[in-house]
Amino acid sequence: MDWSGTTRAIFVPSEPPRDGVLAVWGDEPGPTPVELVLPGAGRSVHRTRVEAHVLPLADALPRLLAAGDGSPGLRAWSAAVAAGADLVSRGRVRPVPGPGEVAAWRAGPLDRADEELLRDLAAALPPEAHALPLSGLKRIRLHSPETLVRALWDATADVLAGGGAADGAQLQLRVEVRETGDGFAFAGVLALRSRADPSLVVDAAALPAAPAAVRSRFGGQVQAQLLVAVRRAARAWAPLGRLLGAAAPAELSLDDTEVVELLDDGRGALAAAGVEVLWPSGLAAEPVRVRASVTPSPGGEGVFRLSELLRFRWQLSVGEQTLTDAEVTALAEAKRPLVRLRGRWVRVDDALLSRLRGTRRAVTGARALAAALTGELELGDEHVDFAAPPALAGLVARLRVPGEPVEPDAGLQATLRPYQRAGVSWLARMTELGLGGVLADDMGLGKTIQLIALHLHRRALGAGPTLVLCPMSLLGNWEREVARFAPTVPVRRFHGGGRHLTGVKPDEIVLATYGVLRRDGAALSEVDWGLVAADEAQHVKNPQSVTAGQLRRVPAAARVALTGTPVENRLTDLWSILDWTTPGLLGTLEHFRCTTVRPVERHRDAAAADRLAATVRPFLLRRRKTDPDIAPELPRKTETDRYVPLTAEQATLYEAVVRENLAVIRESRGVRRRGQVLKLLTELKQICNHPAQYLKETGPLPGRSGKLAAFEELLDVILDEGESVLVFSQYVRLCRLLAARLGERGVPVQLLSGADRAGEREVKVARFQRGDVPVFLLSLKAGGVGLNLTRATHVIHYDRWWNPAVEDQATDRAHRIGQDRPVQVHRLVAEGTVEERVAAVLAGKRRLAEGVVGSGEDWITDLSDEELTTLVRLGEPGRAPAQVRPRSQRR
């Protein structure tokens, strides 16, 4: 009979469950009377008989699973049997013994969601759908709706789980995507496949006509099994649900969007649901790959100008095949996500189409070079793959592969060490390419002689004069080094009264200070320099300074920066130096801060750090004294932290200063709070050094400072062994106090500070190197760079600068090329104070320096009040709270 809108139905359970039947009645009377109890007027009920068609559940299942319309009762039983089939597909079935030990299958175990669904389905049954009385009782009692739904679930489980393949084989749904003209469809290709016998596949459309022997291999419920499989597949990929509208699932047309969804997430979800998907050979599984590129520079292979504006273009490929411009245009004009191209269908997403239709833009040569080095070009908030044109790719290859070694010029009166020869070769290649570079060797590895050798090499090429800019303290050193190693090279100081640049020779080296650059930048800019070198380039780390601005205005065919600390405090130091040597490589300063500084320094973004490293690596030659090919050239260096206790006077002052300053800090905000924190740190460090320094006293000194007592004890041992020592402090006032104390004890000592003129510095350095004065006191800023003090075999850091790079520079005054004895480094640390806790942090920062994170004291000013209190409080020695970390180290 046809199931119309007037057709009613009720499920009649049985044992075993698979023998249950569906009684259906309506306009067409059936041969079987079924007794029902229906509601009457008010709360009354009455018995009635209906002439019904009775269908075994095995025959009714396919129709119920496919039923979408009909009476409320039919729709309710259809939903109930679909839920039962879902339990079977999820494996929620179990075998139980039945009457006479006949095995049967039942639904279960049920979880909480299944129990809730059972109640909802029971509530949805209309009265006639559960009007079945219990047999054998005098009083009228009905089956409860929940009992009937549960019985239907058991029967469904028994039919489907027990009525499978005759050989016990599991059944698997297979679908095939076929091409239909200009689109795609699941076209007559739904099939069941036996996992036990993969060769046995029955097409859904051919199921009714399949031989009985074949159908028996799939069991007696092939159609029901197919519908269950389709329902399971529809949960994995929703469009398949449209196949359930007919009793026999057949063809399903798919639009482009659905095919793309199937290619993306759908096929994986279907595979997880046990559905095999077959694809047509003309449909590419991989999408169109898009990469950015630029129009090649017309300068020829290996020639690339950083300031040149290059035309941006998109480069597309499918697999290993690059598309032509005409094909790219065709894709840009496409109105659909699937396009027929080169005999197959390819995918084009909306984002790609938007890019292809976007406006044309220009890219600087420097930005294109950075993209070629990293393989990515930044566009807005994303990074896209970059395909370098041949000229740019050739340049990148030359940067990455070591070039031919440069033989030292005959005019060089020195034998270069192997790593120095490699450095000169690298500098020669970079300057010849017009790209500039940063020679970032550790202090003491001979950057000066490498630059002199480079000048001699370029002199032979007729490159022009060289300008060397350096701090005033290094003028004399540069002049002596040029005269010593390149006596045939004319050299002049552009410094002091009467300085001029008249008649600068093509092979001349001109020495000038950064102070002169600020005042006479215009005069220096009038010379056509072949090479400009910035020694101790960290002096121009502030790009907003007058010095940095004047330096950028000096014309040069090539630029080289010399520094042992390319990142002294922040990543912007590196940007400042590289933006001078290789303008535009790292973008604008604001862009660099947003895309690199914040992700790397604050969030430890590994991808951003990797991109930065890939970009700067070819332009920055970094060698350390610990490198395997350099370490044998230097004697051993031993570093020791000496922890000393505070005296009672120091402890009292320390606690008072902490208490007073923290009270003010808690009430402060913004810049005022940062200033107050720095004031607190300065006062605490002074108290740790000596109360007299904090109180601005001249004495007395003995017995008041644990550091001073340890310093004098250590110094006695050093002097008794006939050794010389460098003593560094960041405070000139403390150096004067120490000089006065050593003078009282009759120890020969001299002090170098920023107040000394260049000539006075040279005299003091010479006296120390001759051995006339065994103790050399130096303020860290004035004596931390540019001095060769290899007479010293000991270095004492009386107080900490809290910047590992700066401390290393100071130590390198003694531990450098030319030193032939082991060097011992001593750092004095006050126990239980902020010095001890920060020392623990510095140990980590020294390691993190290779990841170019910030240094200095700025991180302390960003600590919360609670963290700051933990850091500075006077506590138990040896306890460095783990929670006190720089912001750049927090995750």
LINJO-V140678 format. One record per pair of residues at least 6 apart in sequence whose ideal C-beta (glycine too) atoms are under 6 Angstrom apart, sorted by the first residue. I is the first residue (numbers start at 0). GAP is how many residues later the second one is. Records with the same first field share a line. If there is no record, write none. Layout:
I: GAP / GAP
This chain:
0: 27 / 52
2: 67
4: 66
5: 20 / 21
6: 19 / 64
7: 17 / 63 / 65 / 120
8: 13 / 15 / 64 / 65 / 68
9: 13 / 119 / 122
10: 11 / 137 / 141
11: 9 / 11
12: 7 / 138
13: 6
14: 84
15: 82 / 86 / 88
16: 87 / 137 / 138 / 141
17: 140 / 141
19: 37 / 135
20: 33 / 35
21: 33 / 38
22: 11 / 29 / 31
23: 28 / 29
24: 25 / 27
28: 22
29: 21 / 22 / 23
31: 20 / 22
32: 16
33: 16 / 18
34: 14
35: 12 / 95
36: 8 / 10 / 94 / 96 / 103 / 105
37: 10 / 93
38: 6 / 88
39: 6
56: 98 / 102
57: 101 / 163
60: 163
61: 161 / 162
63: 14 / 17
64: 162
65: 181
66: 7 / 11
67: 177
71: 54
72: 53 / 55 / 56
75: 48 / 49 / 53
79: 41 / 69 / 72
80: 75
82: 34
83: 69 / 72
84: 143
86: 20
87: 69 / 72 / 73
88: 139 / 143
92: 12 / 64 / 68
93: 14
94: 8 / 10
95: 10
97: 6
103: 54
104: 52 / 53 / 56 / 57
105: 48 / 51
106: 46 / 47 / 50
117: 31
120: 28
121: 23 / 24 / 27
124: 20
129: 15 / 18
131: 11
132: 7 / 9
133: 7
162: 56 / 57 / 58
163: 55
164: 52 / 53 / 54
165: 50 / 51
168: 25 / 26 / 27
169: 25
170: 21 / 54
171: 21 / 23 / 102
172: 56 / 60 / 102
173: 17 / 19 / 102
174: 11 / 15 / 102
175: 13 / 102
176: 7 / 102
177: 9
178: 101
183: 70 / 75
184: 66 / 68 / 69
185: 66
186: 64
187: 17 / 63
189: 14 / 59
190: 10 / 12 / 13
191: 10 / 26 / 34
192: 8
193: 6
201: 8
203: 22 / 45
204: 45
206: 15
214: 7
229: 13 / 19
231: 41
232: 7 / 40 / 42
233: 6 / 7
235: 33 / 34 / 37
236: 29 / 32 / 33
238: 19
241: 10
242: 6 / 9
255: 80 / 81 / 82
259: 77 / 87
266: 10
269: 7
281: 62 / 63
282: 62
283: 60 / 62
286: 60
287: 28 / 30 / 58 / 60
288: 28
289: 26 / 62
290: 24 / 94 / 96
291: 85 / 92 / 94
292: 20 / 22 / 94
293: 16 / 18 / 69 / 74
294: 15 / 16
295: 93 / 95
296: 7 / 94
300: 90 / 93
301: 92 / 93
303: 61 / 87 / 88 / 91
304: 60
305: 59 / 60 / 278
307: 57
308: 53
309: 53 / 58
311: 49 / 51
313: 42
314: 72
315: 7 / 12
317: 28
330: 17
331: 24 / 25
333: 14
336: 11
337: 7
338: 7 / 9
363: 220
365: 218 / 219
369: 215 / 245
370: 6 / 15
371: 16 / 20 / 24
372: 241 / 242
373: 237 / 240 / 241
374: 11
375: 7 / 10
376: 7 / 9
398: 219
402: 26
404: 20
405: 18 / 19 / 22 / 51
407: 8 / 45
408: 47 / 48
410: 45 / 75 / 77
411: 41 / 44
412: 72
413: 71
418: 204 / 210 / 211
419: 26 / 30
422: 27
423: 26 / 29 / 30
425: 195
426: 27
427: 29
429: 7
430: 127
434: 147
435: 123 / 145 / 146
436: 123 / 182
437: 123 / 128 / 139 / 143 / 182
438: 8 / 123 / 182
439: 123 / 126 / 180 / 182
440: 6 / 182
441: 122 / 182 / 183
442: 121 / 366 / 369
443: 368 / 372 / 373
444: 372
445: 371
446: 115
447: 33
448: 36
450: 82
451: 33 / 34
454: 11
455: 30
458: 48
462: 67
463: 42 / 66
464: 39 / 43 / 64 / 65
465: 43 / 65
466: 43 / 62 / 65
467: 10 / 43 / 65
468: 43 / 45 / 48 / 65
469: 65
470: 65
471: 41 / 286
472: 288 / 313
473: 312
474: 36 / 283
475: 286
477: 33
481: 7 / 9 / 27
488: 20
489: 15 / 18
490: 18
491: 18
492: 18
493: 16 / 18
494: 18 / 21
500: 22 / 26
503: 23
513: 25 / 33
516: 33
517: 28 / 29 / 32
520: 29 / 32
523: 30
524: 28 / 29
528: 27
529: 27
530: 27
531: 22 / 24 / 27
532: 27
533: 27
534: 27
535: 249
536: 24 / 26 / 40
537: 25 / 27 / 30
539: 7 / 8 / 11
540: 32 / 35
542: 33 / 46
558: 22
560: 16 / 20
563: 245
564: 240
565: 8
566: 6 / 7 / 285
567: 237
568: 286 / 287
569: 284
570: 26 / 281
574: 11 / 17
577: 7 / 8
581: 37
585: 6
595: 12 / 16
598: 6 / 9
599: 8 / 9
600: 252 / 253 / 287
624: 9
634: 184 / 186 / 187
635: 186
636: 178 / 186
637: 186
638: 186
639: 186
640: 186 / 188
641: 68 / 184 / 186
642: 186 / 188
643: 62 / 63 / 66
644: 61 / 186
645: 60 / 184
646: 57 / 59
648: 42 / 55
649: 37
652: 34 / 38
653: 33 / 220
654: 219
656: 26
657: 214
660: 19
663: 12
664: 8 / 11
665: 199
667: 8
673: 187
676: 184
683: 150
684: 114
685: 7 / 8
686: 7
687: 142 / 145 / 147
688: 18 / 45 / 110
689: 15 / 18
690: 13
692: 40 / 41
700: 40
706: 121
717: 7 / 76
722: 70 / 71
723: 50 / 67 / 68
724: 50 / 67 / 69
725: 50 / 63 / 66 / 69 / 88
726: 50 / 69
727: 50 / 52 / 69 / 82
728: 6 / 69 / 70
729: 50 / 71
731: 21 / 47
734: 16 / 42 / 44
737: 39
738: 10 / 12 / 38
741: 7
746: 28
747: 25
748: 26
749: 14 / 23
750: 26
751: 12 / 26 / 30 / 31
752: 26 / 29
753: 28
764: 22
766: 6
767: 8 / 23
768: 22
779: 21 / 30
783: 25 / 26
784: 24
786: 26
788: 24 / 25
789: 28 / 29
791: 22
792: 28 / 30
793: 30
794: 16 / 19 / 30
795: 30
796: 30
797: 30
800: 6
801: 36 / 55
802: 52 / 53
803: 38 / 41 / 42
810: 14
813: 9
814: 8
828: 6 / 7 / 10
830: 46
831: 42 / 43 / 45
833: 37 / 38
836: 34 / 43
839: 40
852: 35
853: 34
858: 27 / 28
861: 25
866: 17
869: 11 / 14
870: 13
